[in-house]
Amino acid sequence: MEVPDVFGAAPLVPMDLRHGLWGTLSGASGTPPRVVALAVQPTGTLIFANIVGYQTACSAHFARLWMGEPLQFTPDRVAGG
């Protein structure tokens, strides 16, 4: 089931962890955290990230975001799949 996006662009996809997580984030040290959910503006600006992983790796990735440095999202599956 897809619901309309709050920004009027592509649809949001409800979280359904029965099919696994969405992918990984990379760009900081440590084991890459797994992505549970992301919300991104059409411009590519991250507005929400729910990740799981080792505490130090998650902290390192969020610290890079806080400093304005980019991270790479690598999907494991296609939205809605």
C-alpha positions in Angstrom: 0.0 0.0 0.0 1.4 3.4 -0.9 0.2 6.7 0.5 0.6 10.2 -0.9 3.8 12.0 -0.1 3.5 15.0 2.2 5.6 17.1 -0.3 3.4 16.1 -3.3 6.2 14.2 -5.1 6.8 10.5 -5.1 4.7 8.3 -2.8 5.8 7.3 0.7 6.2 3.6 1.2 5.0 2.2 4.6 7.6 0.4 6.7 7.3 -3.4 6.5 10.3 -5.1 8.1 9.0 -8.5 7.0 10.9 -7.9 3.8 14.1 -6.7 5.4 15.7 -3.4 5.9 16.2 -0.8 3.1 20.0 -0.7 2.8 23.1 0.7 4.4 24.7 4.1 5.0 28.4 4.5 4.4 30.9 7.4 4.6 32.2 7.1 8.2 34.2 4.6 10.1 32.9 1.4 11.5 30.4 -1.2 10.3 27.9 0.6 8.0 24.5 1.1 9.8 21.4 -0.6 8.3 18.6 1.8 7.2 15.2 1.2 8.7 13.6 4.3 7.2 14.6 7.5 5.3 12.8 10.6 4.4 14.4 12.8 1.7 13.3 16.0 0.0 13.1 16.0 -3.8 16.4 18.0 -3.7 18.1 15.1 -2.0 18.3 16.7 1.4 17.9 14.2 4.2 15.1 15.1 6.7 14.8 11.9 8.6 16.9 8.7 9.1 16.2 5.7 11.2 19.2 3.4 11.4 20.3 0.4 13.4 23.8 -0.8 14.0 26.7 -0.6 16.5 26.4 2.5 18.6 29.8 3.9 17.6 29.1 3.4 13.9 25.7 5.1 14.1 27.2 8.0 16.1 30.0 8.4 13.6 27.6 8.6 10.7 25.3 11.1 12.4 28.3 13.2 13.4 29.4 13.4 9.7 25.8 14.5 8.8 25.9 17.1 11.6 29.1 18.5 10.2 27.5 18.8 6.7 29.5 16.0 5.2 27.8 13.6 2.7 26.9 10.0 3.3 26.1 7.3 0.7 22.9 5.3 0.9 23.1 1.9 -0.8 19.7 0.3 -1.2 19.1 -3.4 -0.8 15.7 -3.4 -2.5 13.4 -1.3 -4.6 10.7 0.8 -2.9 7.5 -1.0 -2.8 9.2 -4.4 -3.4 
